[in-house]
Amino acid sequence: MNVAPHLKSHDTVLMFSADGAQLYRNKKSDCWIYIWIIYDLAPGDRYKKRYVLPGGFVPGPNTPKNFDFFFFSGIYHLSALQREGLLVWDARDRQLYRDDPFLLFITADAVGIADVSGSAGHHARLGCQLMCEFPGRHKPGTGHYYPALLKPSDCNHRGCRHNNIDVNTISGPDDKKYQANLRLLLSSTNSDQHAQHRRETGISKPSIFQGLRWILPLPRCFPGDLMHQPVINLCDLLISLWRGQVKSYGSDKKDTWDWAVFMDIGHWKEVASASPFFPSSFGRPPRNPADKLLSGYKAWELLLYIYVLGPGIFYSVLPDKYYKHFCKLVFGVRTVYQRSVSVTTLEKVDFALREYVVEFEGLYYQRKIDCLHFIRQCLHSLTHLASKSLRCGPLSGCAQWCMESAVGSFGREVRSHSNTFANITNRGVLRAQLNAMKARIPDLEPEPTLPRGSFQFGDGYALLRATDSTRRCQGHSTLLSVTCQRHPTAC
Protein backbone atom coordinates (compact mmCIF):
# COMPACT_ATOMS: atom_id res chain seq x y z
CA MET A 1 0.00 0.00 0.00
CA ASN A 2 1.40 3.35 -1.08
CA VAL A 3 0.85 5.31 2.12
CA ALA A 4 3.52 7.63 3.50
CA PRO A 5 4.05 6.72 7.17
CA HIS A 6 5.06 9.00 9.98
CA LEU A 7 8.82 8.76 9.68
CA LYS A 8 10.68 8.07 12.88
CA SER A 9 13.99 9.72 13.65
CA HIS A 10 15.91 6.48 12.97
CA ASP A 11 14.20 5.54 9.69
CA THR A 12 16.35 5.59 6.58
CA VAL A 13 15.12 7.56 3.56
CA LEU A 14 16.33 6.23 0.19
CA MET A 15 16.45 7.31 -3.44
CA PHE A 16 16.58 4.83 -6.31
CA SER A 17 18.52 5.87 -9.42
CA ALA A 18 19.07 3.92 -12.64
CA ASP A 19 20.80 4.71 -15.91
CA GLY A 20 22.43 3.07 -18.89
CA ALA A 21 26.19 3.02 -19.46
CA GLN A 22 28.34 2.68 -22.56
CA LEU A 23 31.54 1.12 -21.16
CA TYR A 24 33.56 1.41 -24.38
CA ARG A 25 33.41 4.26 -26.86
CA ASN A 26 33.93 2.20 -30.02
CA LYS A 27 32.34 -1.07 -28.97
CA LYS A 28 28.75 -2.01 -28.25
CA SER A 29 28.91 -2.52 -24.51
CA ASP A 30 25.67 -1.13 -23.12
CA CYS A 31 24.74 -2.13 -19.61
CA TRP A 32 22.39 -0.70 -17.00
CA ILE A 33 23.24 0.14 -13.40
CA TYR A 34 21.05 1.11 -10.47
CA ILE A 35 22.13 2.48 -7.10
CA TRP A 36 20.62 3.42 -3.75
CA ILE A 37 21.31 6.85 -2.27
CA ILE A 38 20.87 7.52 1.44
CA TYR A 39 18.83 10.72 1.56
CA ASP A 40 19.35 11.21 5.31
CA LEU A 41 22.90 12.37 4.69
CA ALA A 42 23.69 15.99 3.89
CA PRO A 43 24.09 16.84 0.17
CA GLY A 44 27.82 17.26 0.74
CA ASP A 45 28.11 13.63 1.91
CA ARG A 46 25.35 11.57 0.33
CA TYR A 47 26.99 11.51 -3.10
CA LYS A 48 30.44 10.46 -1.95
CA LYS A 49 31.73 7.15 -3.20
CA ARG A 50 31.72 5.51 0.23
CA TYR A 51 28.04 6.30 0.83
CA VAL A 52 26.59 5.34 -2.57
CA LEU A 53 25.20 1.78 -2.39
CA PRO A 54 25.43 -0.32 -5.60
CA GLY A 55 22.08 -1.97 -6.26
CA GLY A 56 22.59 -4.12 -9.33
CA PHE A 57 23.89 -4.45 -12.88
CA VAL A 58 21.89 -5.37 -15.95
CA PRO A 59 24.28 -6.88 -18.53
CA GLY A 60 24.17 -5.98 -22.19
CA PRO A 61 24.87 -5.33 -24.92
CA ASN A 62 21.24 -5.93 -25.98
CA THR A 63 18.40 -4.19 -24.17
CA PRO A 64 16.56 -6.61 -21.84
CA LYS A 65 12.90 -7.20 -22.57
CA ASN A 66 11.98 -7.22 -18.88
CA PHE A 67 13.87 -4.87 -16.56
CA ASP A 68 11.68 -5.89 -13.62
CA PHE A 69 13.42 -9.27 -13.61
CA PHE A 70 16.75 -7.59 -12.83
CA PHE A 71 15.30 -5.03 -10.37
CA PHE A 72 13.33 -7.66 -8.46
CA SER A 73 16.05 -8.93 -6.10
CA GLY A 74 16.97 -5.46 -4.84
CA ILE A 75 13.36 -4.30 -4.47
CA TYR A 76 12.41 -7.58 -2.81
CA HIS A 77 15.17 -7.04 -0.24
CA LEU A 78 13.91 -3.50 0.45
CA SER A 79 10.34 -4.81 0.75
CA ALA A 80 11.46 -7.40 3.31
CA LEU A 81 13.20 -4.72 5.38
CA GLN A 82 10.07 -2.57 5.27
CA ARG A 83 7.87 -5.41 6.50
CA GLU A 84 10.20 -6.96 9.06
CA GLY A 85 12.20 -3.88 10.07
CA LEU A 86 15.96 -3.47 10.30
CA LEU A 87 17.34 -3.55 13.84
CA VAL A 88 20.07 -0.91 14.26
CA TRP A 89 22.29 -0.40 17.30
CA ASP A 90 22.92 3.27 18.09
CA ALA A 91 26.23 3.38 19.95
CA ARG A 92 25.71 7.00 21.00
CA ASP A 93 22.34 6.39 22.68
CA ARG A 94 23.25 2.76 23.53
CA GLN A 95 19.84 1.60 22.33
CA LEU A 96 18.48 -0.76 19.72
CA TYR A 97 16.14 0.85 17.19
CA ARG A 98 13.92 -0.49 14.41
CA ASP A 99 14.63 1.12 11.06
CA ASP A 100 11.77 1.06 8.52
CA PRO A 101 13.40 2.19 5.22
CA PHE A 102 11.27 4.61 3.20
CA LEU A 103 11.69 5.06 -0.56
CA LEU A 104 11.28 8.76 -1.35
CA PHE A 105 12.36 9.29 -4.99
CA ILE A 106 12.87 7.18 -8.11
CA THR A 107 14.96 8.67 -10.91
CA ALA A 108 15.99 7.58 -14.40
CA ASP A 109 16.36 9.12 -17.84
CA ALA A 110 13.45 9.55 -20.26
CA VAL A 111 13.87 6.04 -21.68
CA GLY A 112 14.59 4.25 -18.40
CA ILE A 113 11.76 5.86 -16.48
CA ALA A 114 9.25 4.09 -18.75
CA ASP A 115 10.58 0.69 -17.62
CA VAL A 116 10.73 1.77 -13.99
CA SER A 117 7.34 3.50 -13.76
CA GLY A 118 5.41 1.38 -16.25
CA SER A 119 4.52 4.42 -18.36
CA ALA A 120 3.92 4.25 -22.09
CA GLY A 121 7.13 6.15 -22.89
CA HIS A 122 8.06 9.66 -23.92
CA HIS A 123 6.73 9.21 -27.48
CA ALA A 124 3.26 8.17 -26.32
CA ARG A 125 0.19 10.40 -26.41
CA LEU A 126 0.59 11.01 -22.67
CA GLY A 127 4.38 10.93 -22.58
CA CYS A 128 5.19 13.17 -19.60
CA GLN A 129 7.41 11.53 -16.97
CA LEU A 130 5.11 12.86 -14.25
CA MET A 131 2.01 11.50 -16.04
CA CYS A 132 0.45 14.96 -15.99
CA GLU A 133 -2.27 14.08 -18.52
CA PHE A 134 -0.93 16.54 -21.11
CA PRO A 135 -2.04 15.17 -24.51
CA GLY A 136 0.52 15.17 -27.28
CA ARG A 137 -0.17 15.72 -30.97
CA HIS A 138 0.39 12.91 -33.44
CA LYS A 139 2.48 13.57 -36.50
CA PRO A 140 1.02 11.78 -39.55
CA GLY A 141 3.20 9.02 -40.93
CA THR A 142 5.00 8.42 -37.65
CA GLY A 143 4.25 6.64 -34.39
CA HIS A 144 5.27 9.60 -32.24
CA TYR A 145 3.29 12.21 -30.33
CA TYR A 146 4.76 15.62 -29.55
CA PRO A 147 3.65 17.84 -26.61
CA ALA A 148 2.72 20.95 -28.58
CA LEU A 149 0.42 23.52 -27.00
CA LEU A 150 -0.81 24.99 -30.28
CA LYS A 151 -2.84 23.14 -32.87
CA PRO A 152 -1.12 22.99 -36.30
CA SER A 153 -2.73 25.42 -38.71
CA ASP A 154 -2.08 23.26 -41.78
CA CYS A 155 -3.28 19.86 -40.59
CA ASN A 156 -6.60 18.44 -39.38
CA HIS A 157 -5.36 14.96 -38.56
CA ARG A 158 -7.39 13.22 -35.85
CA GLY A 159 -4.46 12.82 -33.50
CA CYS A 160 -3.52 16.51 -33.47
CA ARG A 161 -6.70 18.47 -34.10
CA HIS A 162 -7.68 19.02 -30.46
CA ASN A 163 -7.87 22.66 -29.39
CA ASN A 164 -4.99 24.83 -28.19
CA ILE A 165 -3.91 24.18 -24.61
CA ASP A 166 -3.26 26.98 -22.14
CA VAL A 167 0.20 26.52 -20.65
CA ASN A 168 -1.10 27.67 -17.25
CA THR A 169 -3.46 24.70 -17.06
CA ILE A 170 -0.63 22.16 -16.97
CA SER A 171 -0.70 20.55 -13.53
CA GLY A 172 1.57 18.24 -11.58
CA PRO A 173 1.23 14.53 -10.77
CA ASP A 174 -2.00 13.22 -9.25
CA ASP A 175 -1.65 9.89 -7.41
CA LYS A 176 -5.43 9.33 -7.16
CA LYS A 177 -5.87 9.83 -10.89
CA TYR A 178 -2.94 7.49 -11.50
CA GLN A 179 -4.54 4.72 -9.44
CA ALA A 180 -7.82 5.16 -11.33
CA ASN A 181 -6.00 4.96 -14.67
CA LEU A 182 -4.09 1.88 -13.52
CA ARG A 183 -7.34 0.12 -12.58
CA LEU A 184 -8.72 0.98 -16.01
CA LEU A 185 -5.65 -0.51 -17.68
CA LEU A 186 -5.83 -3.69 -15.59
CA SER A 187 -9.48 -4.12 -16.55
CA SER A 188 -8.46 -4.73 -20.18
CA THR A 189 -9.68 -8.10 -21.44
CA ASN A 190 -7.74 -8.31 -24.71
CA SER A 191 -4.78 -6.75 -26.50
CA ASP A 192 -6.89 -4.26 -28.48
CA GLN A 193 -8.55 -2.97 -25.32
CA HIS A 194 -5.17 -2.80 -23.60
CA ALA A 195 -3.75 -0.71 -26.47
CA GLN A 196 -6.73 1.64 -26.26
CA HIS A 197 -6.43 2.04 -22.48
CA ARG A 198 -2.68 2.46 -22.83
CA ARG A 199 -3.23 5.36 -25.18
CA GLU A 200 -5.88 6.93 -22.92
CA THR A 201 -3.94 6.61 -19.66
CA GLY A 202 -0.27 6.75 -20.66
CA ILE A 203 0.36 3.58 -18.61
CA SER A 204 1.52 0.30 -20.12
CA LYS A 205 1.88 -1.87 -16.99
CA PRO A 206 1.92 -1.68 -13.17
CA SER A 207 5.23 -0.54 -11.75
CA ILE A 208 7.23 -3.05 -9.76
CA PHE A 209 7.56 -0.37 -7.08
CA GLN A 210 3.82 -0.71 -6.42
CA GLY A 211 4.70 -3.69 -4.24
CA LEU A 212 6.61 -1.62 -1.69
CA ARG A 213 4.96 -0.83 1.61
CA TRP A 214 6.56 2.52 2.44
CA ILE A 215 6.98 4.67 -0.65
CA LEU A 216 5.89 8.11 -1.78
CA PRO A 217 2.77 7.44 -3.88
CA LEU A 218 3.28 7.00 -7.60
CA PRO A 219 3.76 9.15 -9.65
CA ARG A 220 4.75 11.75 -7.02
CA CYS A 221 7.88 9.72 -6.29
CA PHE A 222 9.24 10.66 -9.74
CA PRO A 223 10.95 14.06 -9.35
CA GLY A 224 12.08 14.17 -12.96
CA ASP A 225 15.71 14.63 -13.89
CA LEU A 226 17.56 17.93 -13.86
CA MET A 227 20.48 16.44 -15.79
CA HIS A 228 19.04 14.67 -18.84
CA GLN A 229 16.04 16.87 -19.66
CA PRO A 230 17.23 20.52 -19.47
CA VAL A 231 20.93 19.77 -20.06
CA ILE A 232 21.52 16.82 -22.37
CA ASN A 233 18.21 16.62 -24.26
CA LEU A 234 17.21 20.29 -24.46
CA CYS A 235 20.74 21.53 -25.23
CA ASP A 236 21.02 18.94 -27.99
CA LEU A 237 17.74 20.23 -29.46
CA LEU A 238 18.84 23.88 -29.32
CA ILE A 239 22.29 23.25 -30.80
CA SER A 240 20.82 21.06 -33.55
CA LEU A 241 18.34 23.83 -34.43
CA TRP A 242 20.98 26.55 -34.41
CA ARG A 243 23.28 24.43 -36.57
CA GLY A 244 20.46 23.52 -38.97
CA GLN A 245 20.92 19.80 -38.33
CA VAL A 246 17.34 18.91 -37.41
CA LYS A 247 15.65 17.01 -40.23
CA SER A 248 13.23 19.04 -42.33
CA TYR A 249 10.05 17.63 -43.85
CA GLY A 250 7.69 18.61 -46.68
CA SER A 251 7.40 22.31 -47.42
CA ASP A 252 9.65 23.30 -44.50
CA LYS A 253 13.00 24.34 -46.01
CA LYS A 254 16.18 24.92 -44.07
CA ASP A 255 17.02 28.04 -46.05
CA THR A 256 14.08 29.74 -44.29
CA TRP A 257 15.44 28.99 -40.82
CA ASP A 258 16.69 32.35 -39.63
CA TRP A 259 17.74 30.74 -36.35
CA ALA A 260 20.30 28.45 -38.02
CA VAL A 261 23.25 30.80 -37.42
CA PHE A 262 25.79 28.26 -36.17
CA MET A 263 26.87 27.16 -39.63
CA ASP A 264 30.08 29.11 -39.05
CA ILE A 265 31.50 27.58 -35.87
CA GLY A 266 34.50 29.88 -35.58
CA HIS A 267 33.08 31.51 -32.44
CA TRP A 268 33.23 28.12 -30.67
CA LYS A 269 36.95 28.65 -30.15
CA GLU A 270 35.96 31.15 -27.48
CA VAL A 271 34.57 28.25 -25.44
CA ALA A 272 37.96 26.54 -25.17
CA SER A 273 39.74 29.86 -24.53
CA ALA A 274 37.56 30.38 -21.44
CA SER A 275 38.88 27.24 -19.73
CA PRO A 276 41.68 28.96 -17.73
CA PHE A 277 39.13 31.26 -16.12
CA PHE A 278 36.97 28.47 -14.64
CA PRO A 279 37.70 27.77 -10.95
CA SER A 280 38.71 24.18 -10.22
CA SER A 281 35.57 23.82 -8.08
CA PHE A 282 33.52 24.06 -11.30
CA GLY A 283 34.84 20.69 -12.44
CA ARG A 284 35.83 19.98 -16.02
CA PRO A 285 35.60 23.14 -18.15
CA PRO A 286 33.97 22.82 -21.58
CA ARG A 287 36.19 22.01 -24.54
CA ASN A 288 35.79 23.33 -28.07
CA PRO A 289 32.37 22.00 -29.20
CA ALA A 290 33.53 21.93 -32.81
CA ASP A 291 36.04 19.20 -31.93
CA LYS A 292 34.34 17.26 -29.14
CA LEU A 293 30.58 17.83 -29.32
CA LEU A 294 29.98 14.56 -31.18
CA SER A 295 32.75 12.55 -29.49
CA GLY A 296 32.71 12.41 -25.73
CA TYR A 297 31.36 15.85 -24.78
CA LYS A 298 30.33 15.45 -21.14
CA ALA A 299 26.98 16.53 -19.73
CA TRP A 300 28.75 18.81 -17.26
CA GLU A 301 30.64 20.48 -20.12
CA LEU A 302 27.33 21.00 -21.90
CA LEU A 303 25.85 22.59 -18.79
CA LEU A 304 28.75 25.05 -18.45
CA TYR A 305 28.82 25.76 -22.19
CA ILE A 306 25.12 26.58 -22.63
CA TYR A 307 24.04 27.97 -19.26
CA VAL A 308 27.27 29.62 -18.05
CA LEU A 309 29.13 30.76 -21.17
CA GLY A 310 26.09 30.85 -23.48
CA PRO A 311 24.68 34.29 -22.55
CA GLY A 312 28.04 35.89 -23.33
CA ILE A 313 29.09 33.85 -26.35
CA PHE A 314 25.70 33.87 -28.10
CA TYR A 315 25.12 37.62 -27.62
CA SER A 316 26.58 38.63 -30.97
CA VAL A 317 25.65 35.39 -32.77
CA LEU A 318 21.96 34.68 -32.19
CA PRO A 319 19.43 37.14 -33.64
CA ASP A 320 18.01 39.44 -31.02
CA LYS A 321 14.60 37.77 -30.64
CA TYR A 322 16.17 34.34 -30.24
CA TYR A 323 18.78 35.63 -27.79
CA LYS A 324 16.17 37.26 -25.53
CA HIS A 325 14.16 34.07 -25.68
CA PHE A 326 17.23 32.00 -24.72
CA CYS A 327 17.98 34.23 -21.71
CA LYS A 328 14.62 33.28 -20.15
CA LEU A 329 15.70 29.65 -20.25
CA VAL A 330 19.06 30.47 -18.67
CA PHE A 331 17.38 32.36 -15.84
CA GLY A 332 15.03 29.49 -15.08
CA VAL A 333 17.56 26.65 -15.21
CA ARG A 334 20.24 28.54 -13.29
CA THR A 335 17.75 29.30 -10.53
CA VAL A 336 16.41 25.77 -10.07
CA TYR A 337 19.99 24.51 -9.85
CA GLN A 338 20.53 26.58 -6.71
CA ARG A 339 20.61 24.73 -3.40
CA SER A 340 18.31 27.29 -1.81
CA VAL A 341 15.46 29.04 -3.64
CA SER A 342 12.65 31.15 -2.19
CA VAL A 343 8.99 30.62 -3.10
CA THR A 344 8.81 34.11 -4.59
CA THR A 345 11.74 33.35 -6.88
CA LEU A 346 10.17 30.04 -7.93
CA GLU A 347 7.04 31.92 -8.98
CA LYS A 348 9.17 34.09 -11.27
CA VAL A 349 10.93 30.99 -12.61
CA ASP A 350 7.61 29.30 -13.32
CA PHE A 351 6.37 32.35 -15.24
CA ALA A 352 9.63 32.68 -17.23
CA LEU A 353 9.84 28.99 -18.22
CA ARG A 354 6.18 28.73 -19.20
CA GLU A 355 6.61 31.88 -21.28
CA TYR A 356 9.72 30.33 -22.82
CA VAL A 357 7.77 27.24 -23.90
CA VAL A 358 4.98 29.33 -25.46
CA GLU A 359 7.44 31.56 -27.32
CA PHE A 360 9.45 28.54 -28.49
CA GLU A 361 6.43 27.28 -30.39
CA GLY A 362 5.92 30.70 -31.96
CA LEU A 363 9.56 31.11 -32.98
CA TYR A 364 10.49 27.61 -34.15
CA TYR A 365 7.41 25.41 -34.53
CA GLN A 366 5.19 28.19 -36.01
CA ARG A 367 2.16 25.86 -35.95
CA LYS A 368 3.47 23.91 -38.96
CA ILE A 369 2.86 20.16 -38.97
CA ASP A 370 6.21 19.66 -40.70
CA CYS A 371 7.94 21.32 -37.69
CA LEU A 372 5.99 19.44 -35.02
CA HIS A 373 9.03 17.27 -34.20
CA PHE A 374 10.76 20.36 -32.77
CA ILE A 375 8.47 20.12 -29.74
CA ARG A 376 9.90 17.41 -27.50
CA GLN A 377 9.28 16.18 -23.97
CA CYS A 378 12.41 17.95 -22.70
CA LEU A 379 10.69 21.22 -23.64
CA HIS A 380 7.46 20.25 -21.90
CA SER A 381 9.39 19.29 -18.74
CA LEU A 382 10.32 22.96 -18.25
CA THR A 383 6.73 23.71 -17.26
CA HIS A 384 7.16 21.39 -14.26
CA LEU A 385 10.54 22.57 -12.95
CA ALA A 386 9.27 25.24 -10.56
CA SER A 387 6.44 23.12 -9.14
CA LYS A 388 8.79 20.15 -8.73
CA SER A 389 11.25 22.35 -6.84
CA LEU A 390 8.45 23.43 -4.54
CA ARG A 391 7.28 19.84 -4.03
CA CYS A 392 10.63 18.00 -3.83
CA GLY A 393 13.01 20.72 -2.65
CA PRO A 394 16.03 21.87 -4.68
CA LEU A 395 16.17 19.54 -7.67
CA SER A 396 19.97 19.51 -7.69
CA GLY A 397 19.69 17.26 -4.65
CA CYS A 398 17.89 14.52 -6.59
CA ALA A 399 19.36 14.93 -10.08
CA GLN A 400 21.22 12.08 -11.76
CA TRP A 401 24.67 13.61 -11.53
CA CYS A 402 25.46 11.07 -8.80
CA MET A 403 24.36 8.23 -11.09
CA GLU A 404 26.53 9.63 -13.87
CA SER A 405 29.52 9.75 -11.53
CA ALA A 406 28.87 6.18 -10.36
CA VAL A 407 28.72 4.93 -13.96
CA GLY A 408 32.09 6.54 -14.70
CA SER A 409 33.58 5.18 -11.49
CA PHE A 410 32.52 1.60 -12.22
CA GLY A 411 33.63 1.89 -15.83
CA ARG A 412 37.14 2.93 -14.79
CA GLU A 413 37.41 -0.11 -12.53
CA VAL A 414 36.84 -2.63 -15.32
CA ARG A 415 39.93 -4.83 -15.55
CA SER A 416 38.91 -8.01 -17.37
CA HIS A 417 37.94 -6.82 -20.83
CA SER A 418 37.27 -10.37 -22.06
CA ASN A 419 34.22 -10.62 -19.79
CA THR A 420 33.25 -7.03 -19.12
CA PHE A 421 29.81 -7.46 -17.63
CA ALA A 422 30.86 -10.14 -15.12
CA ASN A 423 33.85 -8.04 -14.12
CA ILE A 424 31.88 -4.84 -13.52
CA THR A 425 29.37 -6.84 -11.47
CA ASN A 426 32.18 -8.18 -9.27
CA ARG A 427 33.51 -4.65 -8.86
CA GLY A 428 30.08 -3.59 -7.68
CA VAL A 429 29.96 -6.42 -5.11
CA LEU A 430 33.42 -5.47 -3.88
CA ARG A 431 32.37 -1.81 -3.61
CA ALA A 432 29.33 -2.79 -1.53
CA GLN A 433 31.47 -4.91 0.80
CA LEU A 434 34.02 -2.14 1.28
CA ASN A 435 31.32 0.45 1.97
CA ALA A 436 29.77 -1.88 4.54
CA MET A 437 33.12 -2.32 6.31
CA LYS A 438 33.77 1.43 6.31
CA ALA A 439 30.32 2.06 7.75
CA ARG A 440 31.06 -0.30 10.65
CA ILE A 441 34.68 0.80 11.08
CA PRO A 442 34.92 4.47 10.00
CA ASP A 443 38.64 4.61 10.82
CA LEU A 444 39.33 2.49 7.74
CA GLU A 445 38.86 5.67 5.68
CA PRO A 446 39.62 8.74 7.79
CA GLU A 447 38.32 12.08 6.71
CA PRO A 448 40.75 13.93 4.41
CA THR A 449 42.81 16.69 6.01
CA LEU A 450 44.10 19.92 4.51
CA PRO A 451 47.77 20.05 3.47
CA ARG A 452 50.42 21.80 5.51
CA GLY A 453 50.41 25.59 5.24
CA SER A 454 46.70 25.93 4.42
CA PHE A 455 44.40 28.41 6.13
CA GLN A 456 40.74 27.64 6.93
CA PHE A 457 38.15 30.36 6.38
CA GLY A 458 35.19 28.33 7.67
CA ASP A 459 32.03 27.11 5.92
CA GLY A 460 34.10 24.59 3.98
CA TYR A 461 36.47 27.14 2.41
CA ALA A 462 40.26 27.14 2.76
CA LEU A 463 43.21 28.95 1.23
CA LEU A 464 45.98 26.63 0.04
CA ARG A 465 49.63 27.63 -0.06
CA ALA A 466 51.47 27.99 -3.34
CA THR A 467 53.06 24.76 -4.59
CA ASP A 468 55.02 23.59 -7.60
CA SER A 469 54.75 20.16 -9.18
CA THR A 470 58.20 20.24 -10.85
CA ARG A 471 61.76 20.99 -9.80
CA ARG A 472 63.24 24.30 -10.95
CA CYS A 473 66.80 25.46 -11.73
CA GLN A 474 69.27 26.55 -9.04
CA GLY A 475 68.47 30.23 -9.49
CA HIS A 476 64.81 29.72 -8.79
CA SER A 477 65.59 27.46 -5.85
CA THR A 478 67.80 30.17 -4.30
CA LEU A 479 65.08 32.76 -4.77
CA LEU A 480 62.57 30.40 -3.17
CA SER A 481 64.83 29.80 -0.16
CA VAL A 482 65.25 33.54 0.36
CA THR A 483 61.48 33.99 0.24
CA CYS A 484 61.01 31.23 2.80
CA GLN A 485 63.54 32.84 5.15
CA ARG A 486 61.76 36.17 4.94
CA HIS A 487 58.30 34.66 5.24
CA PRO A 488 58.64 31.34 7.07
CA THR A 489 54.87 31.11 7.54
CA ALA A 490 54.43 30.82 3.77
CA CYS A 491 56.01 27.35 3.87
ZANU-235451 format. One record per residue (C-alpha): x, y, z. Coordinates in steps of 0.001 Angstrom, whole numbers, plus 500000, padded with zeros to 6 digits. Layout:
// residues N
XYZ;...
This chain:
// residues 491
500000500000500000;501401503353498920;500851505313502116;503518507626503499;504049506716507174;505055509005509978;508821508763509681;510684508071512882;513994509718513650;515909506485512968;514195505539509694;516355505592506576;515119507559503561;516326506231500192;516452507306496561;516584504826493686;518521505869490582;519073503922487358;520796504711484089;522429503074481108;526186503018480545;528340502682477445;531539501124478840;533560501409475616;533415504258473145;533930502205469978;532343498931471033;528747497987471749;528909497482475492;525666498865476875;524737497871480391;522392499302483004;523242500141486602;521052501105489534;522126502477492899;520619503417496252;521310506850497726;520866507515501442;518826510716501562;519348511209505314;522901512369504688;523685515985503887;524095516838500165;527816517258500742;528111513630501915;525345511567500334;526988511507496904;530440510456498051;531731507146496801;531721505506500233;528043506297500828;526588505335497429;525199501782497612;525429499677494401;522079498034493740;522594495877490668;523891495553487123;521888494626484047;524276493120481475;524168494023477806;524865494667475084;521238494069474019;518403495811475825;516562493394478162;512900492800477428;511985492777481122;513875495132483438;511679494108486378;513422490729486394;516747492410487173;515304494965489628;513325492342491541;516049491070493896;516967494544495159;513361495696495530;512411492420497191;515172492964499756;513908496495500447;510337495193500752;511459492596503306;513199495284505377;510067497429505270;507869494595506495;510199493041509063;512196496119510072;515964496528510303;517342496452513838;520071499086514259;522292499599517303;522919503268518093;526230503381519951;525708506996520999;522344506387522679;523249502758523532;519844501604522332;518482499241519721;516139500854517190;513921499510514409;514632501118511056;511774501057508522;513397502195505225;511270504609503199;511691505061499435;511275508757498646;512359509292495012;512867507179491891;514958508668489090;515995507579485601;516358509119482165;513453509549479738;513874506040478324;514593504251481597;511755505858483522;509253504086481246;510582500689482376;510730501770486011;507342503502486245;505411501384483753;504518504419481636;503922504249477914;507133506146477109;508056509660476077;506732509212472515;503262508170473678;500190510400473593;500592511011477332;504376510932477417;505186513166480395;507415511534483028;505114512859485746;502013511500483957;500452514956484012;497728514078481478;499072516543478886;497956515167475485;500523515169472718;499832515723469032;500386512912466559;502478513574463499;501022511784460446;503199509021459068;505004508421462354;504247506635465609;505267509596467757;503293512206469669;504764515616470451;503649517838473387;502720520947471417;500423523517472997;499192524991469722;497165523138467129;498876522986463697;497270525418461294;497919523260458221;496717519856459406;493404518445460621;494644514960461444;492613513216464145;495543512818466502;496476516515466526;493300518473465902;492323519025469537;492130522658470615;495010524830471805;496095524184475391;496742526983477863;500204526522479348;498901527667482749;496538524696482936;499373522162483034;499304520552486469;501565518236488422;501232514532489231;498003513224490752;498354509888492586;494569509329492837;494127509832489107;497058507494488498;495459504724490558;492183505158488673;493998504957485333;495909501884486481;492660500120487425;491279500980483991;494352499488482315;494166496307484413;490519495878483450;491544495267479825;490316491899478564;492262491693475294;495217493247473499;493114495737471518;491452497027474679;494828497196476403;496245499287473532;493270501641473743;493572502035477518;497321502461477174;496765505363474818;494122506929477078;496063506611480340;499732506745479342;500364503582481393;501518500297479876;501878498133483008;501920498322486829;505230499464488251;507230496952490243;507556499635492924;503818499290493583;504696496307495761;506609498379498313;504959499167501607;506564502522502438;506981504670499353;505893508106498218;502772507436496119;503284507005492398;503760509154490349;504746511755492978;507877509720493712;509239510665490262;510946514062490651;512082514172487039;515706514635486113;517563517933486137;520476516439484213;519041514669481165;516038516873480342;517231520522480531;520926519772479937;521516516821477628;518212516617475737;517214520289475540;520736521528474771;521020518942472011;517745520233470544;518844523876470675;522294523248469200;520816521064466449;518341523827465566;520981526549465593;523282524425463435;520462523520461029;520923519795461674;517336518909462588;515654517012459774;513230519038457670;510052517634456148;507694518612453323;507397522312452584;509646523295455503;512996524344453992;516177524917455932;517025528040453947;514083529744455712;515444528985459176;516692532349460368;517743530738463654;520302528450461976;523249530800462583;525790528257463834;526871527162460370;530079529106460954;531501527576464135;534497529876464421;533082531511467557;533227528119469333;536950528655469854;535960531151472519;534573528251474555;537956526541474827;539737529859475469;537557530385478560;538876527236480267;541682528958482266;539128531256483878;536975528466485356;537703527767489049;538708524183489777;535570523817491917;533515524059488703;534841520691487562;535831519976483981;535598523138481849;533972522819478423;536190522014475461;535785523333471928;532365522004470803;533525521935467187;536043519200468067;534341517264470862;530581517827470682;529979514559468822;532749512555470507;532708512410474268;531364515853475220;530327515450478855;526978516527480267;528751518815482742;530635520485479884;527328521003478098;525850522592481208;528745525053481549;528817525761477815;525116526577477372;524039527973480739;527267529625481951;529127530760478825;526092530851476522;524684534285477449;528043535889476671;529092533852473648;525703533872471897;525121537622472378;526583538628469025;525650535387467226;521958534684467809;519432537136466358;518010539445468984;514604537768469361;516173534339469758;518775535635472214;516168537265474468;514158534074474322;517229532002475277;517976534231478294;514620533283479854;515699529655479746;519065530470481331;517385532364484160;515028529492484920;517558526653484785;520240528543486714;517750529305489468;516405525772489929;519993524507490149;520530526577493294;520608524728496595;518311527293498192;515459529037496364;512648531152497810;508995530623496900;508813534114495414;511740533346493118;510171530044492070;507039531917491016;509172534092488733;510926530995487389;507612529304486678;506373532350484760;509629532680482772;509840528992481780;506179528731480795;506609531879478723;509719530334477176;507772527237476105;504981529326474538;507435531564472678;509451528537471513;506429527281469609;505917530704468035;509563531112467022;510485527606465854;507405525411465473;505194528189463991;502164525862464049;503472523907461043;502857520164461034;506213519664459301;507941521318462308;505992519442464977;509028517272465796;510763520363467232;508465520117470263;509901517405472502;509277516184476028;512408517954477300;510686521216476361;507458520250478098;509394519290481259;510321522959481745;506731523708482738;507156521392485745;510544522567487047;509269525236489436;506445523119490857;508790520151491272;511255522355493159;508450523428495464;507276519840495975;510631518000496172;513006520723497348;516031521866495323;516174519544492327;519974519514492306;519694517260495353;517887514516493406;519363514930489919;521219512083488244;524671513607488467;525461511065491197;524356508235488909;526532509627486126;529521509746488468;528865506181489641;528719504933486043;532086506543485299;533582505178488506;532524501596487785;533630501891484166;537139502929485213;537406499885487473;536836497374484679;539934495172484448;538915491990482632;537938493175479174;537271489631477940;534216489380480210;533253492971480881;529806492536482374;530860489857484878;533846491965485884;531881495156486478;529369493156488531;532180491817490725;533513495351491145;530078496408492322;529959493584494891;533420494531496118;532372498188496389;529332497215498471;531473495092500796;534024497865501277;531320500448501972;529767498117504545;533120497680506307;533773501432506309;530322502062507754;531060499697510652;534684500803511081;534917504472510004;538640504608510816;539327502486507742;538863505668505678;539616508735507791;538318512084506711;540749513933504409;542807516689506007;544097519918504512;547766520054503474;550421521804505514;550414525587505238;546697525933504423;544401528407506126;540744527643506933;538147530357506383;535188528333507667;532026527110505917;534102524587503980;536475527141502408;540261527138502764;543213528950501227;545976526632500042;549632527631499944;551469527987496662;553058524758495412;555015523595492400;554750520165490819;558204520242489153;561757520992490201;563243524296489055;566799525460488270;569272526550490960;568471530233490512;564806529719491210;565589527460494152;567804530169495699;565081532761495227;562575530402496834;564834529803499835;565250533543500360;561480533986500243;561006531226502796;563543532843505153;561765536174504937;558296534665505244;558642531345507072;554871531109507538;554430530818503765;556009527355503870;
